[in-house]
Structure formats: C-alpha cells, structure tokens
Amino acid sequence: MRQKFNTMGRKKKAQQIGKQRVIRFGVVFLLMLTGIYYIGLNYVPQKWYETQTMMPNQVESYYVNQWCTADFGRKEAVLWDMTRVDCLAKDYAIEFDFAKKWAESIGQSLYYAKITGKKPAVVLILTSIGDYKYVKRLERLDNGIKVFLVKAY
C-alpha cells in the first residue's frame, strides 16, 4: 500500500512540476514579446527621413564638408553675434551633431533659424543602430524642425 501511495505522490509532483514549467515558459514568452514591442516603439522612427550613408568614425566637420557643398549652402557661416551655423542653405539653417547630442542640436538650430529668418533643420549623425532612440526623442517634440540623417555605421 505504501508503495502505491509513493508512486501516486511522485506522479502528482511530476504533474505539478510540468504545469509550473508551462506557466514559467508562458510568462517568459509574454515578457519577451512585450520587450520586443517596446523596443520597436522606441527605436523605429515614425517618419522616413532623408538619409545618407557616409564613412564611419569621422569628426563632425567631415560630415558637414560632405553634406554642405558649395552649390547647396555656406559652411560655417558666421552670424552677427559671432555664432557659427554649420550649414546655411537657401531655405534652412542646419546644425550637424552626433545623435546623442540631439537636444543641443535642436536648440542651436532654432536659434540660428530665428537669427537668419530661415527654417530650422538638423542633421543627426547616427554611429550605431541604437542611435535611432534619439531620433524618436526628437520626433516627440514635433516642433517643425526638418530632420536629416547620416548613417555612419
């Protein structure tokens, strides 16, 4: 009789362990799905931006020189208050910055646009796929700044 009872107890224990594993798998699976969804929301820009691919691991001035050619605009245009616009084009006052300095580039671009009477624009230099989170931050502001991207990775 004891032998029968022990076998029944082992079977129940095995069934409970099996149920626990299924539940654990379900919870982990749901957490992974929500994580993937969250990353998708944070890293995928809402709009398609004009993007150029350029050589990685360069200084900011390299990207300005590649982008702002003589027929497009003036590089390092000095304003009356001795500030310098990275690229002063026909319609835009453009500030170049690496993506992690997105907030600084917005402030500078807005200031240069106000001083010059042109529209604000920024060129964000992306050095890794993770830099798209900074593009998302810029999108959340929705303040009419024209955004260009340089893919440098």
C-alpha positions in Angstrom: 0.0 0.0 0.0 2.8 2.4 0.9 4.5 1.6 -2.4 1.3 2.6 -4.3 1.0 5.8 -2.3 4.6 6.9 -3.0 4.1 6.3 -6.8 0.9 8.4 -6.7 2.7 11.2 -4.9 5.6 11.2 -7.4 3.2 11.3 -10.3 1.3 14.3 -8.8 4.6 16.0 -8.1 5.8 15.4 -11.7 2.5 16.9 -13.0 2.9 20.0 -10.8 6.4 20.5 -12.0 5.2 20.1 -15.6 2.5 22.7 -15.0 5.0 25.1 -13.4 7.3 24.8 -16.4 4.5 25.6 -18.8 3.4 28.6 -16.8 7.1 29.8 -16.5 7.5 29.4 -20.2 4.3 31.4 -20.9 5.4 34.2 -18.6 8.9 34.4 -20.1 7.4 34.3 -23.6 5.0 37.2 -22.9 7.8 39.2 -21.3 9.9 38.7 -24.4 7.1 39.8 -26.7 6.3 42.9 -24.7 10.1 43.7 -24.7 10.3 43.4 -28.4 7.2 45.5 -28.9 8.6 48.2 -26.5 11.9 48.3 -28.3 10.1 48.6 -31.6 8.2 51.6 -30.3 11.3 53.2 -29.0 13.7 52.7 -31.9 11.7 52.9 -35.1 11.1 56.4 -36.3 7.6 57.4 -37.3 8.6 59.1 -40.5 11.0 58.4 -43.3 13.9 60.8 -43.2 16.3 61.7 -46.0 19.3 59.6 -45.1 22.8 59.5 -46.5 25.3 56.8 -45.8 28.8 58.0 -45.1 32.1 56.7 -43.8 32.0 55.9 -40.0 34.4 57.1 -37.3 34.9 60.6 -38.6 34.7 64.0 -36.9 31.7 66.2 -37.3 33.4 68.6 -39.8 33.9 65.7 -42.2 30.1 65.2 -42.4 29.5 68.9 -42.8 32.0 69.1 -45.7 30.4 66.0 -47.4 26.9 67.4 -47.0 27.2 71.1 -47.3 28.7 71.6 -50.8 29.3 75.0 -52.3 26.2 74.7 -54.6 24.0 73.7 -51.6 25.0 76.3 -48.9 27.6 78.1 -46.9 29.7 76.1 -44.4 30.5 77.6 -41.0 28.5 80.8 -41.8 29.4 83.4 -39.1 26.4 85.4 -37.8 26.4 88.9 -36.5 26.7 87.7 -32.9 29.8 85.6 -33.8 27.9 82.2 -33.6 28.5 79.8 -36.5 25.9 77.9 -38.4 27.2 74.6 -39.6 25.5 74.9 -43.0 23.4 77.9 -44.1 21.3 76.8 -47.1 18.8 78.7 -49.2 15.9 77.7 -47.0 17.4 76.2 -43.9 19.8 76.9 -41.0 21.3 73.5 -40.5 23.0 72.2 -37.4 25.1 69.0 -37.5 25.6 66.9 -34.4 26.0 63.3 -33.3 22.7 61.7 -32.4 23.4 61.6 -28.6 23.6 65.4 -28.7 20.2 65.7 -30.3 18.8 68.2 -27.8 21.8 70.5 -28.2 21.4 70.4 -32.0 17.7 71.4 -31.7 18.4 74.4 -29.6 21.2 75.6 -31.9 19.1 75.1 -35.0 16.1 77.0 -33.5 18.4 79.9 -32.5 20.1 80.1 -35.9 16.8 79.9 -37.7 15.5 82.8 -35.6 18.6 84.9 -36.3 18.7 84.2 -40.0 15.0 84.1 -40.8 15.3 80.6 -42.3 13.7 77.3 -41.3 15.4 75.2 -38.6 17.0 71.9 -39.6 19.3 69.3 -38.0 21.4 66.6 -39.4 21.8 63.8 -36.9 24.9 61.6 -37.3 24.0 58.0 -36.4 27.0 56.0 -35.3 25.1 52.8 -34.3 21.7 51.3 -34.8 20.9 52.2 -31.2 21.1 55.9 -32.1 17.6 55.7 -33.5 16.3 56.2 -30.0 17.5 59.8 -30.2 15.6 60.3 -33.5 12.5 59.1 -31.6 13.1 61.7 -28.9 13.3 64.4 -31.5 10.1 63.2 -33.0 8.3 63.5 -29.7 8.9 67.3 -29.7 7.1 67.7 -33.1 8.3 71.3 -33.4 8.6 71.7 -37.1 12.4 71.2 -37.4 13.4 69.5 -40.6 15.4 66.3 -39.8 18.1 64.7 -42.0 20.0 61.6 -41.0 23.6 60.5 -41.7 24.1 56.8 -41.3 27.7 56.4 -40.2 28.0 52.8 -39.0 
